[in-house]
Amino acid sequence: MFKSIFSVLILAGACSGMFLSSSSAADTPTEFKARVDAELNRDLKLWYPLSIDLERGGYHSIITREWKLQPYETKGIVQQARMAWVAAETAMRRPEWRKELEPFAYQGAKFVAEKMWDAEFGGFYWEVKPDGTPLSKENSEMKHAYGIAFAIYGLANVYRLTGDEAILKRAVEGFQWLDKNGHDAVNGGYVEAFYRDGTQMLAPPKDRPEVIKGKTRELLGCKSMNSHLHLMEAFIELYRVWKDPLLRDRLEELVVIMRDKVTTWPGAMRQFFRADWTAAATYVSFGHDVETAYLLEEAIEVLGRPNDEKTLGQLRTLHASAKRKWREWLDKRNAKKEVKP
């Protein structure tokens, strides 16, 4: 139940998240679902087809608060893949939207698969020009595991919708490129940043230190909670449609990492780690507990062991932490409302 509700929230919140600002603690489940449904339909009508770049492929990168298209210089892999995933997921879950959204999902997937893939060295670019041409041919043009994760995630979901084998093939190639160049066979997990040719980027390039500016919040040379969380998410989606033994092993590995290495008491997520998974930063991220909980639940289900008690025990810790922080937020909000001017 937790997972299915949160999947709907992701769909509704992927574009605006505005339903949270109007939520009421007094909602019944039926009332809450109705408001989420209304918000989802409203958001979908705002984003599609306005966001579709019919001329160059993919999706427009910038839309103003007034819902006007604005000029932009790049298209990023995370945004393009996420938009494709949302269109595909909604088309599969909502039959009334399928006719409209399926071509939009496919258009986005084709842009990711064809334009954002490096034809020379393999792997997905972090960003490209609006027409899909590379920003630079220099080897220091960075690729990142976080972006590759979303490419795999979006493509695998569009394949579930369309059955297009070329889309699945590119998702598989993305996994294979990342695993070949980034998997840590000693400690588990992945190195996250790469030069164009797949060489690991452990520090800013000396010839182009600006190449990492604004592209990712991760610390070069460290493993991060966020990238590995979304790699687990991507591998879940890919394993649904491609039952590869190596992919299964990597997904099992990520479950252990997210459950035992990244999650800490009382249900919070540590952010950055050294190669051996010792913590490289002392602060934690609240909010990712909810995301980690439902993704761990999806992972053990797709792996065929939904009753894995060790993982379920950690889920209960994460659920309790999320409920506690949600209650604290509601109490603070209600206290502010009661304060008279």
Rosetta silent file (secondary structure, phi, psi, omega in degrees, C-alpha in Angstrom):
SEQUENCE: MFKSIFSVLILAGACSGMFLSSSSAADTPTEFKARVDAELNRDLKLWYPLSIDLERGGYHSIITREWKLQPYETKGIVQQARMAWVAAETAMRRPEWRKELEPFAYQGAKFVAEKMWDAEFGGFYWEVKPDGTPLSKENSEMKHAYGIAFAIYGLANVYRLTGDEAILKRAVEGFQWLDKNGHDAVNGGYVEAFYRDGTQMLAPPKDRPEVIKGKTRELLGCKSMNSHLHLMEAFIELYRVWKDPLLRDRLEELVVIMRDKVTTWPGAMRQFFRADWTAAATYVSFGHDVETAYLLEEAIEVLGRPNDEKTLGQLRTLHASAKRKWREWLDKRNAKKEVKP
SCORE:     score description
SCORE:     0.000 S_00000001
   1 L     0.000  -45.871  179.223    0.000    0.000    0.000 S_00000001
   2 H   -56.011  -47.058 -176.607    2.801    2.405    0.936 S_00000001
   3 H   -65.719  -45.246 -175.341    4.570    1.811   -2.370 S_00000001
   4 H   -66.092  -39.301  177.086    1.500    2.112   -4.582 S_00000001
   5 H   -64.680  -43.243 -176.543    0.397    5.384   -2.996 S_00000001
   6 H   -68.197  -30.521  175.276    3.878    6.835   -3.237 S_00000001
   7 H   -61.241  -40.579  177.367    4.118    5.907   -6.912 S_00000001
   8 H   -65.529  -39.810  179.156    1.028    8.021   -7.534 S_00000001
   9 H   -63.255  -37.646  178.116    2.547   10.867   -5.538 S_00000001
  10 H   -62.557  -44.717  178.355    5.670   10.740   -7.660 S_00000001
  11 H   -59.626  -45.983 -177.995    3.597   11.024  -10.806 S_00000001
  12 H   -70.486  -35.002 -176.287    1.650   13.949   -9.426 S_00000001
  13 H   -90.039   -7.261 -176.916    4.690   15.623   -7.930 S_00000001
  14 L   -60.829  -29.719 -177.124    7.070   15.055  -10.824 S_00000001
  15 L   -99.613  -42.211 -175.895    5.973   18.285  -12.420 S_00000001
  16 L  -133.351  -38.860 -176.864    4.931   20.622   -9.617 S_00000001
  17 L    70.316   14.202 -172.935    4.412   18.955   -6.250 S_00000001
  18 H   -70.333  -18.904 -178.903    1.838   21.635   -5.441 S_00000001
  19 H   -62.037  -26.174 -179.074   -0.611   19.177   -3.860 S_00000001
  20 H   -64.506  -35.011 -176.323    1.578   19.116   -0.751 S_00000001
  21 H   -69.266  -21.399 -177.696    0.937   22.774   -0.059 S_00000001
  22 H  -110.954   10.364 -175.404   -2.807   22.214    0.137 S_00000001
  23 L   -70.509  153.651 -178.689   -2.833   18.837    1.901 S_00000001
  24 L  -127.059  134.461  179.406   -4.950   18.349    4.982 S_00000001
  25 L   -65.828  -17.308 -177.368   -4.253   16.045    7.881 S_00000001
  26 L   -88.447   -2.510 -179.961   -7.999   15.371    8.036 S_00000001
  27 L   -58.241  137.026  165.499   -8.193   13.832    4.567 S_00000001
  28 L   -79.381  161.927  176.586   -9.579   10.329    4.325 S_00000001
  29 H   -54.827  -38.549  179.993   -7.648    8.018    1.963 S_00000001
  30 H   -65.955  -42.713  178.938  -10.433    8.396   -0.602 S_00000001
  31 H   -65.499  -41.665 -179.779  -10.345   12.196   -0.381 S_00000001
  32 H   -63.715  -43.879  178.711   -6.566   12.259   -0.577 S_00000001
  33 H   -61.160  -40.868 -179.399   -6.561   10.004   -3.644 S_00000001
  34 H   -63.204  -39.849  179.616   -9.155   12.215   -5.335 S_00000001
  35 H   -70.324  -37.947  176.945   -7.034   15.318   -4.768 S_00000001
  36 H   -64.328  -43.043  177.708   -3.902   13.567   -6.010 S_00000001
  37 H   -59.083  -44.595 -179.600   -5.778   12.406   -9.111 S_00000001
  38 H   -63.971  -40.412  179.369   -6.997   15.936   -9.765 S_00000001
  39 H   -66.754  -40.890  178.598   -3.493   17.346   -9.313 S_00000001
  40 H   -61.085  -48.744 -179.824   -2.014   14.718  -11.607 S_00000001
  41 H   -62.263  -39.249  177.888   -4.501   15.431  -14.375 S_00000001
  42 H   -62.636  -46.620 -178.379   -3.953   19.168  -14.004 S_00000001
  43 H   -65.026  -42.654 -179.383   -0.170   18.806  -14.200 S_00000001
  44 H   -59.952  -40.932 -179.824   -0.269   16.459  -17.166 S_00000001
  45 H   -68.050  -28.891  178.377   -2.400   18.899  -19.136 S_00000001
  46 H   -75.462  -41.114 -173.399    0.036   21.705  -18.329 S_00000001
  47 H   -85.923  -34.592 -178.378    3.219   19.820  -19.261 S_00000001
  48 L  -117.389  125.649   11.283    2.068   17.762  -22.233 S_00000001
  49 L   -96.917    7.920 -176.310    2.106   18.715  -25.085 S_00000001
  50 L   -53.498  -39.495 -175.040    3.630   22.127  -24.186 S_00000001
  51 L   -76.689  -10.579 -173.881    6.970   20.538  -23.256 S_00000001
  52 E   -76.690  125.448  175.876    7.272   18.510  -26.477 S_00000001
  53 L   -91.922   91.610 -176.015    9.940   19.752  -28.900 S_00000001
  54 L   -69.129  -25.793 -176.545    8.335   18.694  -32.171 S_00000001
  55 L   -80.882  -44.165 -172.166   11.077   20.246  -34.282 S_00000001
  56 L  -111.497   -8.604 -178.127   14.244   18.846  -32.666 S_00000001
  57 L    93.731  161.536  179.936   12.998   15.925  -30.591 S_00000001
  58 L    71.601 -150.803 -174.704   12.847   15.386  -26.869 S_00000001
  59 E  -125.845  149.307  174.814   11.432   17.967  -24.504 S_00000001
  60 L   -65.967  144.654 -174.066   11.908   21.691  -24.019 S_00000001
  61 L   -86.899  -31.163 -173.637   14.201   22.473  -21.100 S_00000001
  62 L  -130.038  126.471  173.390   12.751   25.706  -19.731 S_00000001
  63 E  -129.651  132.108 -175.330    9.153   26.743  -19.193 S_00000001
  64 L   -73.750  170.626  176.819    8.360   29.882  -17.214 S_00000001
  65 L   -62.067  -23.257  178.733    6.069   30.139  -14.203 S_00000001
  66 L   -89.963    9.396  178.876    3.495   31.580  -16.601 S_00000001
  67 L    63.228   47.306  174.226    3.719   28.410  -18.736 S_00000001
  68 L  -118.809  140.863  175.746    5.565   30.046  -21.603 S_00000001
  69 E   -68.398  143.832 -179.003    8.460   28.469  -23.503 S_00000001
  70 L  -130.572  143.333  179.371   11.787   30.201  -22.928 S_00000001
  71 L   -58.434  147.747  179.454   15.039   29.946  -24.946 S_00000001
  72 L  -147.520  162.280 -173.260   17.611   27.528  -23.552 S_00000001
  73 L  -105.024  -19.806 -176.345   21.114   26.356  -24.407 S_00000001
  74 L  -143.851  161.854  166.463   21.113   22.672  -23.442 S_00000001
  75 E  -119.543  130.037 -176.340   18.999   19.583  -22.868 S_00000001
  76 E  -100.795  148.293 -175.465   20.003   17.470  -19.869 S_00000001
  77 H   -63.898  -37.238 -176.830   19.827   13.707  -19.598 S_00000001
  78 H   -66.258  -48.160 -179.196   18.031   13.717  -16.234 S_00000001
  79 H   -65.188  -43.855 -178.300   15.190   15.977  -17.347 S_00000001
  80 H   -62.802  -44.686 -177.796   14.749   14.278  -20.714 S_00000001
  81 H   -70.050  -37.944  179.349   14.660   10.782  -19.222 S_00000001
  82 H   -65.556  -41.318  178.985   12.373   11.735  -16.357 S_00000001
  83 H   -62.760  -39.590  177.779    9.845   13.327  -18.697 S_00000001
  84 H   -65.241  -41.609 -179.711    9.841   10.170  -20.829 S_00000001
  85 H   -62.410  -46.628 -178.303    9.385    7.984  -17.747 S_00000001
  86 H   -61.080  -44.518  179.368    6.436   10.003  -16.451 S_00000001
  87 H   -61.631  -42.973 -179.355    4.698    9.930  -19.838 S_00000001
  88 H   -67.745  -45.118 -178.160    5.226    6.169  -20.140 S_00000001
  89 H   -62.836  -42.470  179.552    4.195    5.374  -16.568 S_00000001
  90 H   -66.771  -40.314  179.024    1.034    7.436  -16.832 S_00000001
  91 H   -60.843  -35.676  179.296    0.151    5.892  -20.197 S_00000001
  92 H   -77.418  -33.945 -177.070    0.402    2.420  -18.647 S_00000001
  93 H   -85.831  -28.526 -174.361   -1.497    3.285  -15.468 S_00000001
  94 L  -120.888   95.893 -177.913   -4.165    5.525  -16.989 S_00000001
  95 H   -55.020  -31.834 -177.890   -5.820    4.071  -20.127 S_00000001
  96 H   -69.192  -17.018  179.454   -7.552    7.381  -20.818 S_00000001
  97 H  -100.164  -10.238 -169.205   -4.153    9.047  -21.257 S_00000001
  98 H   -60.882  -46.653 -176.398   -2.417    6.354  -23.318 S_00000001
  99 H   -57.824  -38.697 -178.359   -3.340    7.569  -26.804 S_00000001
 100 H   -79.716  -41.530 -170.399   -1.993   11.045  -26.068 S_00000001
 101 H   -87.243  -26.183 -178.044    1.050   10.212  -23.957 S_00000001
 102 H   -57.153  -47.690  177.929    2.501    7.146  -25.686 S_00000001
 103 H   -64.868  -30.080  177.961    3.914    9.118  -28.659 S_00000001
 104 H   -70.105  -39.779  176.494    5.286   11.743  -26.265 S_00000001
 105 H   -63.875  -43.600 -178.367    7.040    9.068  -24.208 S_00000001
 106 H   -65.869  -40.023  178.571    8.449    7.461  -27.342 S_00000001
 107 H   -60.529  -43.656  178.690    9.708   10.785  -28.701 S_00000001
 108 H   -64.685  -41.764  179.878   11.604   11.448  -25.489 S_00000001
 109 H   -64.323  -40.015  178.549   13.067    7.952  -25.401 S_00000001
 110 H   -63.717  -38.407  178.557   14.263    8.227  -29.002 S_00000001
 111 H   -64.566  -44.922  178.197   16.010   11.518  -28.214 S_00000001
 112 H   -62.899  -46.592 -174.816   17.770    9.978  -25.220 S_00000001
 113 H   -70.018  -35.347 -173.280   18.679    6.788  -27.088 S_00000001
 114 H  -101.400  -41.493 -173.856   19.847    8.414  -30.317 S_00000001
 115 H   -92.583  -30.941 -175.973   20.950   11.968  -29.532 S_00000001
 116 L   -96.713    1.494  175.245   22.277   11.699  -25.992 S_00000001
 117 E   -91.171  133.519  178.900   24.286    8.529  -26.633 S_00000001
 118 L   -79.887  107.182 -175.596   27.958    9.035  -27.501 S_00000001
 119 L   -67.407  -22.686 -177.934   28.331    7.213  -30.826 S_00000001
 120 L   -86.908  -48.858 -174.052   32.134    7.212  -30.569 S_00000001
 121 L  -109.602   -7.496 -174.577   32.834    6.137  -26.978 S_00000001
 122 L    79.090  172.944 -178.097   29.458    4.921  -25.757 S_00000001
 123 L    82.966  161.285 -178.418   27.697    6.116  -22.646 S_00000001
 124 E   -97.747  134.122  172.349   25.209    8.931  -22.250 S_00000001
 125 L   -64.882  150.177  174.116   26.196   12.581  -22.330 S_00000001
 126 L   -69.390  -39.348  176.943   25.212   14.638  -19.308 S_00000001
 127 E  -155.435  158.219  179.835   23.810   17.303  -21.614 S_00000001
 128 E  -136.990  172.675  173.875   23.702   18.199  -25.297 S_00000001
 129 L   -68.515  161.939 -176.375   22.713   21.165  -27.438 S_00000001
 130 L   -55.358  -28.030  179.273   18.964   21.605  -28.015 S_00000001
 131 L   -89.359    1.210  176.938   19.180   19.804  -31.369 S_00000001
 132 L    96.451   -1.687  177.362   21.031   16.870  -29.798 S_00000001
 133 L   -77.632  148.965 -178.552   24.560   17.596  -31.003 S_00000001
 134 E   -62.086  148.196  175.683   27.322   17.227  -28.371 S_00000001
 135 L   -66.884  -34.893 -176.244   28.416   20.337  -26.498 S_00000001
 136 L  -156.577  150.806  174.281   32.038   19.396  -27.042 S_00000001
 137 L   -95.512    0.136 -178.882   34.146   16.633  -28.540 S_00000001
 138 L   -66.942  148.069 -178.679   36.795   17.081  -25.844 S_00000001
 139 L   -65.505  -22.244 -178.401   37.519   14.051  -23.680 S_00000001
 140 L   -81.476    5.595  173.532   36.840   16.154  -20.581 S_00000001
 141 L   -70.862  110.629 -166.123   33.127   16.405  -21.472 S_00000001
 142 L   -73.582  144.626  166.457   31.798   14.693  -18.362 S_00000001
 143 E  -117.936  150.722 -173.687   29.472   11.702  -18.095 S_00000001
 144 E  -140.722  141.569 -178.494   27.927   10.813  -14.748 S_00000001
 145 H   -58.902  -33.473  179.325   26.365    7.723  -13.171 S_00000001
 146 H   -62.436  -44.965  177.778   23.416    9.784  -11.924 S_00000001
 147 H   -68.208  -40.747  178.922   22.520   10.790  -15.470 S_00000001
 148 H   -62.515  -38.296  177.985   23.152    7.307  -16.839 S_00000001
 149 H   -58.074  -45.511 -178.343   20.833    5.904  -14.166 S_00000001
 150 H   -70.700  -31.604  175.365   17.967    8.077  -15.337 S_00000001
 151 H   -62.434  -47.585  177.740   18.612    7.216  -18.969 S_00000001
 152 H   -60.038  -45.423 -178.622   18.332    3.496  -18.157 S_00000001
 153 H   -58.417  -50.766 -178.877   15.277    4.161  -15.991 S_00000001
 154 H   -67.144  -44.327 -177.808   13.393    6.123  -18.634 S_00000001
 155 H   -64.818  -43.136 -179.691   14.300    3.876  -21.551 S_00000001
 156 H   -61.603  -37.729 -179.242   13.362    0.662  -19.742 S_00000001
 157 H   -72.075  -37.947  176.886    9.964    2.084  -18.851 S_00000001
 158 H   -66.541  -34.227  174.558    9.272    3.291  -22.382 S_00000001
 159 H   -62.312  -41.902  177.016   10.189   -0.207  -23.596 S_00000001
 160 H   -57.210  -35.745 -178.799    7.576   -1.644  -21.215 S_00000001
 161 H   -76.780  -45.573 -168.535    5.047    0.655  -22.848 S_00000001
 162 H  -102.421  -25.978 -174.778    6.006    0.308  -26.517 S_00000001
 163 L    73.618   15.135 -179.082    7.924   -2.966  -26.867 S_00000001
 164 L   -75.692  113.966 -174.653   10.478   -1.207  -29.079 S_00000001
 165 H   -65.990  -30.383  179.101   13.585   -3.420  -29.013 S_00000001
 166 H   -65.052  -34.848  177.956   15.920   -0.579  -30.034 S_00000001
 167 H   -67.247  -44.527  177.492   14.924    1.321  -26.897 S_00000001
 168 H   -63.296  -42.500 -179.405   15.645   -1.711  -24.702 S_00000001
 169 H   -57.119  -41.675 -179.672   18.953   -2.319  -26.475 S_00000001
 170 H   -69.522  -36.918  176.056   20.131    1.191  -25.631 S_00000001
 171 H   -61.824  -43.143  178.242   19.112    0.823  -21.991 S_00000001
 172 H   -63.442  -43.128  178.799   21.122   -2.409  -21.800 S_00000001
 173 H   -62.983  -35.335  176.492   24.110   -0.745  -23.467 S_00000001
 174 H   -63.317  -44.177  176.546   23.917    2.057  -20.914 S_00000001
 175 H   -61.835  -46.019 -177.054   24.100   -0.453  -18.070 S_00000001
 176 H   -64.734  -38.740  178.240   26.956   -2.338  -19.702 S_00000001
 177 H   -63.880  -46.709 -179.865   28.967    0.849  -20.328 S_00000001
 178 H   -63.760  -43.588 -176.974   28.565    1.968  -16.728 S_00000001
 179 H   -66.626  -39.218  179.031   29.361   -1.453  -15.314 S_00000001
 180 H   -64.812  -42.100 -172.730   32.470   -1.843  -17.459 S_00000001
 181 H   -94.855  -21.384 -170.503   33.868    1.570  -16.603 S_00000001
 182 H  -124.413  -11.072 -175.428   32.551    2.256  -13.125 S_00000001
 183 E   -70.737  135.630  177.451   31.822   -0.852  -11.075 S_00000001
 184 L   -94.189  101.461 -175.644   33.961   -1.274   -7.952 S_00000001
 185 L   -71.259  -17.897 -178.056   34.697   -4.997   -7.855 S_00000001
 186 L   -88.451  -49.582 -172.344   36.364   -4.730   -4.434 S_00000001
 187 L  -106.332  -10.879 -175.744   33.953   -2.620   -2.398 S_00000001
 188 L    84.475  160.424 -178.447   30.774   -2.700   -4.443 S_00000001
 189 L    82.815 -164.986 -171.169   28.906    0.185   -5.954 S_00000001
 190 E  -136.237  141.063  161.055   30.088    2.546   -8.650 S_00000001
 191 L   -66.306  148.679 -166.751   32.515    5.322   -9.364 S_00000001
 192 L  -110.209  -29.810 -176.099   30.275    8.140  -10.522 S_00000001
 193 E  -113.735  144.540 -174.267   32.039   10.616  -12.833 S_00000001
 194 E  -140.666  149.112  164.396   33.792    9.821  -16.117 S_00000001
 195 L   -71.693  170.001 -176.835   35.668   11.398  -18.952 S_00000001
 196 L   -57.722  -37.090 -176.037   34.100   10.974  -22.351 S_00000001
 197 L   -83.007    4.449  178.079   36.145    7.858  -23.115 S_00000001
 198 L    96.913   -6.770  175.019   35.058    6.156  -19.877 S_00000001
 199 L   -62.777  137.893 -178.076   38.161    6.950  -17.827 S_00000001
 200 E   -68.127  133.593  179.583   37.150    7.627  -14.242 S_00000001
 201 L  -101.601  101.211 -176.029   37.101   11.338  -13.327 S_00000001
 202 L  -100.274   -5.889  176.677   38.242   11.551   -9.711 S_00000001
 203 L  -153.927  159.138  179.326   39.100   15.268   -9.761 S_00000001
 204 L   -57.878  139.087  179.111   38.163   18.216  -12.005 S_00000001
 205 L   -58.102  134.874 -178.579   39.985   18.063  -15.365 S_00000001
 206 L   -64.522  -34.008 -177.875   43.082   20.257  -15.319 S_00000001
 207 L   -80.592  -21.523 -177.339   42.388   21.565  -18.819 S_00000001
 208 L  -145.747   66.393 -177.809   38.705   22.312  -18.160 S_00000001
 209 H   -61.302  -20.533 -178.172   37.966   22.591  -14.416 S_00000001
 210 H   -75.874   -8.979 -172.885   34.722   24.374  -15.259 S_00000001
 211 H   -63.724  -25.303 -178.807   33.278   21.256  -16.907 S_00000001
 212 H   -90.978  -10.463 -174.252   31.795   20.025  -13.619 S_00000001
 213 L   -62.985  123.570  175.957   30.297   23.380  -12.582 S_00000001
 214 L    77.366   -3.556 -175.896   26.548   23.136  -12.212 S_00000001
 215 L   -86.454  -34.008 -177.834   26.377   19.610  -13.615 S_00000001
 216 L  -156.658  148.686  178.779   26.178   17.637  -10.392 S_00000001
 217 L   -89.567   -3.333 -175.376   26.187   18.236   -6.665 S_00000001
 218 L   -74.910  156.201  177.949   28.206   15.128   -5.980 S_00000001
 219 L   -88.963  121.302 -179.900   31.788   15.227   -4.732 S_00000001
 220 L   -60.564  137.202 -179.455   34.185   13.870   -7.333 S_00000001
 221 L    91.808  -13.120  177.655   36.032   10.822   -6.073 S_00000001
 222 L  -105.189  158.206  167.744   33.294    9.925   -3.568 S_00000001
 223 E   -93.561  144.735 -175.247   30.368    7.556   -3.813 S_00000001
 224 E  -121.890  151.200  173.293   27.047    9.195   -3.069 S_00000001
 225 H   -58.397  -47.632 -170.523   23.732    8.152   -1.606 S_00000001
 226 H   -64.299  -45.662 -179.771   21.794    9.916   -4.330 S_00000001
 227 H   -64.913  -41.538 -177.715   23.501    8.329   -7.317 S_00000001
 228 H   -72.942  -31.023  173.257   23.346    4.832   -5.845 S_00000001
 229 H   -60.464  -44.985 -177.363   19.708    5.268   -4.862 S_00000001
 230 H   -80.156  -21.770  169.448   18.824    6.105   -8.454 S_00000001
 231 H   -67.226  -42.517  176.018   21.044    3.362   -9.835 S_00000001
 232 H   -59.543  -44.125  178.311   19.042    0.915   -7.738 S_00000001
 233 H   -58.928  -44.713 -179.386   15.860    2.475   -9.103 S_00000001
 234 H   -66.338  -40.926 -178.689   17.141    2.157  -12.684 S_00000001
 235 H   -68.225  -33.792  173.459   18.273   -1.440  -12.230 S_00000001
 236 H   -58.330  -50.261 -176.670   14.836   -2.355  -10.833 S_00000001
 237 H   -63.147  -41.554 -179.358   13.180   -0.932  -13.932 S_00000001
 238 H   -70.051  -38.048 -178.238   15.614   -2.641  -16.297 S_00000001
 239 H   -68.047  -23.389  175.343   15.406   -5.995  -14.504 S_00000001
 240 H   -59.308  -32.933 -172.218   11.639   -6.025  -14.992 S_00000001
 241 H  -115.049   -6.623 -176.527   12.203   -6.368  -18.746 S_00000001
 242 L  -144.365   95.669 -173.775   15.711   -7.894  -19.000 S_00000001
 243 L   -83.357   66.910 -178.186   16.406  -10.820  -16.654 S_00000001
 244 L   -89.482  134.804 -177.951   20.185  -10.733  -16.956 S_00000001
 245 H   -61.408  -40.320  179.417   22.224  -12.571  -14.262 S_00000001
 246 H   -66.147  -42.676  177.431   24.848   -9.823  -13.965 S_00000001
 247 H   -59.915  -40.969  177.986   22.177   -7.147  -13.648 S_00000001
 248 H   -60.876  -44.732  178.897   20.524   -9.212  -10.925 S_00000001
 249 H   -59.261  -42.570 -178.886   23.824   -9.474   -9.043 S_00000001
 250 H   -67.901  -36.723  177.600   24.334   -5.717   -9.263 S_00000001
 251 H   -67.174  -42.446  175.894   20.806   -5.031   -8.054 S_00000001
 252 H   -58.254  -41.942  179.979   21.295   -7.393   -5.117 S_00000001
 253 H   -62.177  -42.866 -179.105   24.513   -5.549   -4.331 S_00000001
 254 H   -68.844  -32.645  175.029   22.789   -2.162   -4.372 S_00000001
 255 H   -59.767  -46.728  179.938   20.049   -3.412   -2.052 S_00000001
 256 H   -63.539  -42.983 -179.378   22.704   -4.340    0.519 S_00000001
 257 H   -62.029  -49.444 -177.367   24.519   -1.026    0.049 S_00000001
 258 H   -68.627  -34.445 -177.725   21.405    1.113    0.441 S_00000001
 259 H   -77.571  -43.443 -168.800   20.069   -0.977    3.326 S_00000001
 260 H  -106.065  -25.162 -176.183   23.251   -1.595    5.324 S_00000001
 261 H  -102.021  -43.119 -172.373   25.791    1.065    4.321 S_00000001
 262 H   -86.838  -42.243 -178.263   23.843    4.196    3.456 S_00000001
 263 E   -75.214  134.050  178.709   20.899    4.030    5.874 S_00000001
 264 E  -132.246  158.862  179.166   21.704    4.990    9.445 S_00000001
 265 L   -61.774  139.201    5.804   19.706    5.254   12.670 S_00000001
 266 L  -101.410   43.602 -178.750   16.994    6.506   13.095 S_00000001
 267 L   110.093   30.291  178.530   16.132    6.050    9.416 S_00000001
 268 E  -110.256  166.625 -174.738   18.163    8.794    7.753 S_00000001
 269 E  -114.159  120.482  172.981   20.464    8.618    4.748 S_00000001
 270 E   -71.419  153.818 -166.549   24.144    9.479    4.880 S_00000001
 271 L   -96.460  -52.141 -171.646   25.300   11.426    1.834 S_00000001
 272 E  -129.032  147.654 -173.350   28.892   10.764    0.754 S_00000001
 273 E  -140.006  152.128  170.339   31.290    7.853    1.158 S_00000001
 274 L   -75.678  176.575 -176.578   34.860    6.850    0.452 S_00000001
 275 L   -56.619  -34.414 -176.759   35.530    3.944   -1.875 S_00000001
 276 L   -88.686   10.369  177.706   35.227    1.433    1.003 S_00000001
 277 L    72.402   18.943  165.705   31.841    2.879    2.075 S_00000001
 278 L   -79.601  143.578 -173.480   33.112    4.605    5.193 S_00000001
 279 E   -65.292  134.063  177.782   31.280    7.899    5.599 S_00000001
 280 L  -104.364   -1.610  177.783   33.022   10.924    4.087 S_00000001
 281 L  -148.552  147.615 -173.409   30.503   13.437    5.477 S_00000001
 282 L   -93.096  -15.908 -176.939   28.659   13.582    8.780 S_00000001
 283 L   -83.770  160.030 -176.826   25.364   15.139    7.693 S_00000001
 284 E  -123.874  168.326 -178.905   22.326   13.132    6.612 S_00000001
 285 E  -119.215  114.154  172.382   19.402   13.654    4.245 S_00000001
 286 L   -87.296  146.803 -175.131   15.841   13.418    5.497 S_00000001
 287 L   107.327  -42.550  175.248   13.221   12.837    2.815 S_00000001
 288 H   -68.803  -15.270  177.029   15.305   10.314    0.953 S_00000001
 289 H   -60.953  -41.319  179.706   14.170    7.848    3.625 S_00000001
 290 H   -64.140  -46.564 -178.679   10.733    7.667    1.980 S_00000001
 291 H   -63.261  -43.790  179.440   12.207    7.183   -1.470 S_00000001
 292 H   -63.271  -39.369 -178.359   14.645    4.545   -0.261 S_00000001
 293 H   -60.570  -50.647 -175.719   11.887    2.666    1.558 S_00000001
 294 H   -73.042  -28.594  177.902    9.618    2.199   -1.421 S_00000001
 295 H   -73.350  -37.131  174.440   12.535    1.431   -3.767 S_00000001
 296 H   -62.923  -38.667  177.873   13.907   -1.242   -1.426 S_00000001
 297 H   -63.788  -44.031  177.428   10.420   -2.735   -1.317 S_00000001
 298 H   -63.487  -38.496 -177.159   10.239   -2.734   -5.119 S_00000001
 299 H   -62.925  -48.969 -177.427   13.730   -4.234   -5.345 S_00000001
 300 H   -69.331  -26.758  175.908   13.058   -7.275   -3.176 S_00000001
 301 H   -70.141  -46.553 -178.147    9.767   -7.849   -4.996 S_00000001
 302 H   -69.010  -24.773  176.726   11.313   -7.769   -8.465 S_00000001
 303 L   -82.006   -5.286  174.784   14.099  -10.046   -7.178 S_00000001
 304 L    85.942   18.364  177.622   11.472  -12.564   -6.099 S_00000001
 305 L  -135.874   65.948 -176.039   11.932  -12.383   -2.332 S_00000001
 306 L   -66.445  -13.953 -179.436    9.290   -9.978   -1.024 S_00000001
 307 L  -101.239   21.415  177.632    9.471  -11.503    2.467 S_00000001
 308 L   -61.090  103.101 -170.301   13.161  -10.704    3.007 S_00000001
 309 H   -67.170  -34.062 -179.668   12.934   -9.949    6.718 S_00000001
 310 H   -64.090  -42.946  178.267   16.228   -8.077    7.003 S_00000001
 311 H   -70.278  -41.431  179.403   15.156   -5.621    4.323 S_00000001
 312 H   -62.120  -34.937  176.931   11.598   -5.392    5.655 S_00000001
 313 H   -63.245  -40.661  177.322   12.978   -4.551    9.092 S_00000001
 314 H   -68.588  -34.580  176.574   14.892   -1.626    7.649 S_00000001
 315 H   -60.237  -41.356 -179.902   11.761   -0.566    5.764 S_00000001
 316 H   -63.244  -37.865  176.419    9.869   -0.359    9.043 S_00000001
 317 H   -63.853  -44.382  179.683   12.592    1.888   10.450 S_00000001
 318 H   -65.494  -42.103  178.516   12.439    4.130    7.395 S_00000001
 319 H   -60.795  -45.461 -178.620    8.631    4.239    7.459 S_00000001
 320 H   -63.077  -40.641  178.359    8.614    5.189   11.154 S_00000001
 321 H   -62.861  -43.917 -179.474   11.173    7.924   10.555 S_00000001
 322 H   -64.064  -43.376  179.996    9.163    9.357    7.663 S_00000001
 323 H   -63.707  -40.248 -179.585    5.914    9.333    9.675 S_00000001
 324 H   -63.489  -44.151 -178.271    7.604   11.021   12.628 S_00000001
 325 H   -71.914  -33.230  175.227    9.054   13.808   10.494 S_00000001
 326 H   -64.171  -43.084  178.920    5.779   14.274    8.634 S_00000001
 327 H   -64.398  -40.761  177.842    3.961   14.654   11.971 S_00000001
 328 H   -61.085  -41.086  179.527    6.577   17.144   13.181 S_00000001
 329 H   -64.561  -44.308  179.344    6.092   19.188   10.013 S_00000001
 330 H   -62.542  -40.854  179.807    2.304   19.186   10.397 S_00000001
 331 H   -62.771  -42.366  179.228    2.581   20.222   14.047 S_00000001
 332 H   -65.537  -41.179  179.690    4.851   23.142   13.150 S_00000001
 333 H   -64.217  -44.519 -179.375    2.556   24.225   10.333 S_00000001
 334 H   -66.783  -34.445  178.040   -0.520   24.067   12.531 S_00000001
 335 H   -64.400  -38.541  178.306    1.270   25.962   15.308 S_00000001
 336 H   -65.353  -37.191  179.824    2.053   28.789   12.891 S_00000001
 337 H   -66.064  -30.385 -176.761   -1.594   28.962   11.848 S_00000001
 338 H   -80.616  -16.168 -179.822   -2.645   29.327   15.483 S_00000001
 339 L   -72.882  123.940 -179.538   -0.332   32.279   16.144 S_00000001
 340 L   -88.091  143.663  179.227   -2.344   35.493   16.028 S_00000001
 341 L   -67.367    0.000    0.000   -0.796   38.643   14.497 S_00000001
